[in-house]
Amino acid sequence: MRRLSLARALPLAPATAFTVTPASAAEPQQTATQQASSADIDRLLEVMDMRSMLDSMLKQMSEVQEATITQAFGGDLSDKDRAEMSDFMRRTNAKVHARLSWDRLEPLFSRVYTQLFSRREVDAMIAFYGSAEGQSILKKSPQAMALAMQEMQPLMQEMMADLKTDLDKQLANRKP
């Protein structure tokens, strides 16, 4: 019964990390005269070092997921179950990394940034993120994210405990 609970609960953590709601679905697209070109967007993504930021974010997400799951379930597991859980998390993380790789996400970011930001806005971001201050902020962004995730860990543990309780109740109430 424990393994079934783990198998259903583990995939929730990575999926929730990327759930966002658009600010407004009615945002107007940029007109051709003010729209940033794909070369402008490529330059911005390069200046922002988005590939490294994504890699860092995925690594941190994996670490937080592992810590949260271990905290929630680790004490209840035998060494064999713990090894199975570790193997499952490794496989899950590999799938997340493959599906959210930069090669897969770069076209998505390019489309979104091209649709959302004007050429002036992209030029302003390139100027800012190309500056010493902008680079410093970009370099500190993974730390800020790590600290925020650390601060969120008790909330995630609480949520995982609630989900585990709900799932265990659901499984206990199943008809054979």
C-alpha positions as a LaTeX table, in Angstrom:
\begin{tabular}{lrrr}
\hline
Residue & $x$ (\AA) & $y$ (\AA) & $z$ (\AA) \\
\hline
Met1 & 0.00 & 0.00 & 0.00 \\
Arg2 & 2.85 & 2.39 & 0.83 \\
Arg3 & 4.42 & 2.04 & $-2.63$ \\
Leu4 & 1.16 & 2.93 & $-4.34$ \\
Ser5 & 0.89 & 6.06 & $-2.21$ \\
Leu6 & 4.43 & 7.05 & $-3.14$ \\
Ala7 & 3.95 & 6.35 & $-6.82$ \\
Arg8 & 0.94 & 8.61 & $-6.96$ \\
Ala9 & 2.27 & 11.37 & $-4.72$ \\
Leu10 & 5.77 & 11.85 & $-6.15$ \\
Pro11 & 4.82 & 13.16 & $-9.60$ \\
Leu12 & 2.87 & 16.04 & $-8.04$ \\
Ala13 & 5.92 & 17.99 & $-6.85$ \\
Pro14 & 7.60 & 18.67 & $-10.23$ \\
Ala15 & 4.32 & 19.37 & $-11.97$ \\
Thr16 & 3.27 & 22.05 & $-9.52$ \\
Ala17 & 6.52 & 23.96 & $-9.88$ \\
Phe18 & 5.58 & 25.20 & $-13.34$ \\
Thr19 & 1.90 & 25.96 & $-12.89$ \\
Val20 & 1.28 & 29.59 & $-13.79$ \\
Thr21 & $-1.67$ & 31.71 & $-14.74$ \\
Pro22 & $-1.34$ & 34.22 & $-17.58$ \\
Ala23 & $-1.62$ & 37.83 & $-16.43$ \\
Ser24 & $-4.14$ & 38.55 & $-19.13$ \\
Ala25 & $-5.21$ & 36.47 & $-22.07$ \\
Ala26 & $-6.33$ & 39.65 & $-23.81$ \\
Glu27 & $-2.86$ & 41.24 & $-23.98$ \\
Pro28 & $-2.42$ & 42.71 & $-27.44$ \\
Gln29 & 0.33 & 41.31 & $-29.61$ \\
Gln30 & 3.06 & 43.68 & $-30.71$ \\
Thr31 & 2.64 & 45.25 & $-34.13$ \\
Ala32 & 5.19 & 44.42 & $-36.81$ \\
Thr33 & 6.91 & 47.81 & $-36.43$ \\
Gln34 & 7.49 & 47.42 & $-32.70$ \\
Gln35 & 7.83 & 43.64 & $-32.49$ \\
Ala36 & 11.21 & 42.29 & $-31.45$ \\
Ser37 & 12.90 & 40.06 & $-33.99$ \\
Ser38 & 13.96 & 36.52 & $-33.23$ \\
Ala39 & 17.57 & 37.77 & $-33.30$ \\
Asp40 & 16.68 & 40.36 & $-30.62$ \\
Ile41 & 15.11 & 37.65 & $-28.47$ \\
Asp42 & 18.07 & 35.32 & $-29.00$ \\
Arg43 & 20.40 & 38.11 & $-27.86$ \\
Leu44 & 18.26 & 38.74 & $-24.77$ \\
Leu45 & 18.12 & 35.05 & $-23.82$ \\
Glu46 & 21.90 & 34.86 & $-24.25$ \\
Val47 & 22.55 & 37.97 & $-22.12$ \\
Met48 & 20.21 & 36.57 & $-19.46$ \\
Asp49 & 22.02 & 33.20 & $-19.65$ \\
Met50 & 18.65 & 31.48 & $-19.62$ \\
Arg51 & 20.16 & 28.04 & $-20.28$ \\
Ser52 & 22.18 & 28.18 & $-17.05$ \\
Met53 & 19.27 & 29.68 & $-15.13$ \\
Leu54 & 17.02 & 26.83 & $-16.27$ \\
Asp55 & 19.62 & 24.20 & $-15.39$ \\
Ser56 & 20.05 & 25.75 & $-11.95$ \\
Met57 & 16.30 & 25.94 & $-11.41$ \\
Leu58 & 15.81 & 22.28 & $-12.37$ \\
Lys59 & 18.63 & 21.22 & $-10.05$ \\
Gln60 & 17.15 & 23.20 & $-7.17$ \\
Met61 & 13.68 & 21.85 & $-7.90$ \\
Ser62 & 15.05 & 18.30 & $-7.75$ \\
Glu63 & 16.81 & 18.97 & $-4.47$ \\
Val64 & 13.71 & 20.49 & $-2.91$ \\
Gln65 & 11.53 & 17.64 & $-4.20$ \\
Glu66 & 13.91 & 15.05 & $-2.77$ \\
Ala67 & 14.11 & 16.80 & 0.61 \\
Thr68 & 10.34 & 17.23 & 0.79 \\
Ile69 & 9.56 & 13.65 & $-0.20$ \\
Thr70 & 12.24 & 12.26 & 2.12 \\
Gln71 & 10.88 & 14.35 & 4.98 \\
Ala72 & 7.31 & 13.25 & 4.29 \\
Phe73 & 7.93 & 9.54 & 3.68 \\
Gly74 & 11.52 & 8.75 & 4.65 \\
Gly75 & 10.88 & 7.74 & 8.26 \\
Asp76 & 8.19 & 5.24 & 7.25 \\
Leu77 & 10.34 & 3.36 & 4.74 \\
Ser78 & 12.51 & 0.29 & 4.96 \\
Asp79 & 15.98 & 0.42 & 3.40 \\
Lys80 & 14.61 & $-1.44$ & 0.36 \\
Asp81 & 11.69 & 1.00 & $-0.03$ \\
Arg82 & 14.05 & 3.94 & 0.46 \\
Ala83 & 16.28 & 2.60 & $-2.34$ \\
Glu84 & 13.21 & 2.16 & $-4.57$ \\
Met85 & 12.06 & 5.70 & $-3.76$ \\
Ser86 & 15.52 & 7.06 & $-4.55$ \\
Asp87 & 15.57 & 5.20 & $-7.86$ \\
Phe88 & 12.05 & 6.42 & $-8.67$ \\
Met89 & 13.03 & 10.05 & $-7.91$ \\
Arg90 & 16.14 & 9.68 & $-10.09$ \\
Arg91 & 14.02 & 8.41 & $-12.99$ \\
Thr92 & 11.36 & 11.08 & $-12.42$ \\
Asn93 & 13.97 & 13.83 & $-12.34$ \\
Ala94 & 15.56 & 12.50 & $-15.52$ \\
Lys95 & 12.18 & 12.70 & $-17.26$ \\
Val96 & 11.56 & 16.22 & $-15.95$ \\
His97 & 15.02 & 17.33 & $-17.12$ \\
Ala98 & 14.48 & 15.75 & $-20.54$ \\
Arg99 & 11.07 & 17.34 & $-21.02$ \\
Leu100 & 12.13 & 20.72 & $-19.68$ \\
Ser101 & 15.53 & 20.87 & $-21.37$ \\
Trp102 & 16.70 & 24.15 & $-22.85$ \\
Asp103 & 16.51 & 22.66 & $-26.35$ \\
Arg104 & 12.79 & 22.10 & $-25.82$ \\
Leu105 & 12.07 & 25.33 & $-23.93$ \\
Glu106 & 14.09 & 27.81 & $-25.97$ \\
Pro107 & 11.54 & 27.93 & $-28.83$ \\
Leu108 & 8.77 & 28.38 & $-26.24$ \\
Phe109 & 10.59 & 31.29 & $-24.57$ \\
Ser110 & 11.30 & 32.82 & $-27.97$ \\
Arg111 & 7.62 & 32.67 & $-28.96$ \\
Val112 & 6.44 & 34.09 & $-25.63$ \\
Tyr113 & 9.00 & 36.90 & $-25.51$ \\
Thr114 & 8.39 & 37.79 & $-29.16$ \\
Gln115 & 4.65 & 37.91 & $-28.57$ \\
Leu116 & 4.81 & 39.81 & $-25.30$ \\
Phe117 & 7.70 & 42.28 & $-25.48$ \\
Ser118 & 8.29 & 45.10 & $-27.93$ \\
Arg119 & 11.68 & 45.72 & $-29.46$ \\
Arg120 & 12.18 & 48.70 & $-27.13$ \\
Glu121 & 11.46 & 46.54 & $-24.10$ \\
Val122 & 13.82 & 43.82 & $-25.30$ \\
Asp123 & 16.54 & 46.41 & $-25.99$ \\
Ala124 & 16.01 & 47.83 & $-22.48$ \\
Met125 & 16.28 & 44.36 & $-20.92$ \\
Ile126 & 19.43 & 43.64 & $-22.93$ \\
Ala127 & 20.93 & 46.93 & $-21.77$ \\
Phe128 & 20.01 & 46.26 & $-18.14$ \\
Tyr129 & 20.97 & 42.57 & $-17.99$ \\
Gly130 & 24.13 & 43.36 & $-19.94$ \\
Ser131 & 25.17 & 45.89 & $-17.27$ \\
Ala132 & 27.20 & 44.98 & $-14.17$ \\
Glu133 & 24.12 & 45.40 & $-11.98$ \\
Gly134 & 21.97 & 43.30 & $-14.28$ \\
Gln135 & 24.58 & 40.53 & $-14.39$ \\
Ser136 & 24.86 & 40.65 & $-10.60$ \\
Ile137 & 21.09 & 40.28 & $-10.27$ \\
Leu138 & 21.08 & 37.38 & $-12.72$ \\
Lys139 & 23.87 & 35.65 & $-10.81$ \\
Lys140 & 21.99 & 36.12 & $-7.53$ \\
Ser141 & 18.67 & 34.94 & $-8.97$ \\
Pro142 & 19.39 & 31.21 & $-8.42$ \\
Gln143 & 20.35 & 31.99 & $-4.81$ \\
Ala144 & 17.14 & 33.97 & $-4.38$ \\
Met145 & 15.18 & 31.06 & $-5.81$ \\
Ala146 & 17.00 & 28.57 & $-3.55$ \\
Leu147 & 16.28 & 30.68 & $-0.48$ \\
Ala148 & 12.65 & 31.09 & $-1.50$ \\
Met149 & 12.35 & 27.32 & $-2.01$ \\
Gln150 & 13.97 & 26.76 & 1.36 \\
Glu151 & 11.43 & 29.09 & 2.93 \\
Met152 & 8.64 & 27.26 & 1.07 \\
Gln153 & 9.77 & 23.82 & 2.21 \\
Pro154 & 7.63 & 23.79 & 5.39 \\
Leu155 & 4.61 & 24.74 & 3.26 \\
Met156 & 5.41 & 21.97 & 0.78 \\
Gln157 & 5.88 & 19.47 & 3.61 \\
Glu158 & 2.51 & 20.47 & 5.03 \\
Met159 & 0.92 & 20.11 & 1.61 \\
Met160 & 2.57 & 16.72 & 0.99 \\
Ala161 & 1.39 & 15.48 & 4.40 \\
Asp162 & $-2.17$ & 16.58 & 3.54 \\
Leu163 & $-1.96$ & 14.92 & 0.12 \\
Lys164 & $-0.57$ & 11.75 & 1.68 \\
Thr165 & $-3.41$ & 11.68 & 4.23 \\
Asp166 & $-6.02$ & 12.26 & 1.53 \\
Leu167 & $-4.50$ & 9.62 & $-0.73$ \\
Asp168 & $-4.27$ & 7.08 & 2.07 \\
Lys169 & $-7.94$ & 7.75 & 2.95 \\
Gln170 & $-8.92$ & 7.36 & $-0.69$ \\
Leu171 & $-7.04$ & 4.08 & $-0.96$ \\
Ala172 & $-8.51$ & 2.81 & 2.32 \\
Asn173 & $-12.05$ & 3.61 & 1.11 \\
Arg174 & $-11.62$ & 1.75 & $-2.19$ \\
Lys175 & $-13.87$ & $-1.15$ & $-2.75$ \\
Pro176 & $-11.95$ & $-4.40$ & $-3.31$ \\
\hline
\end{tabular}
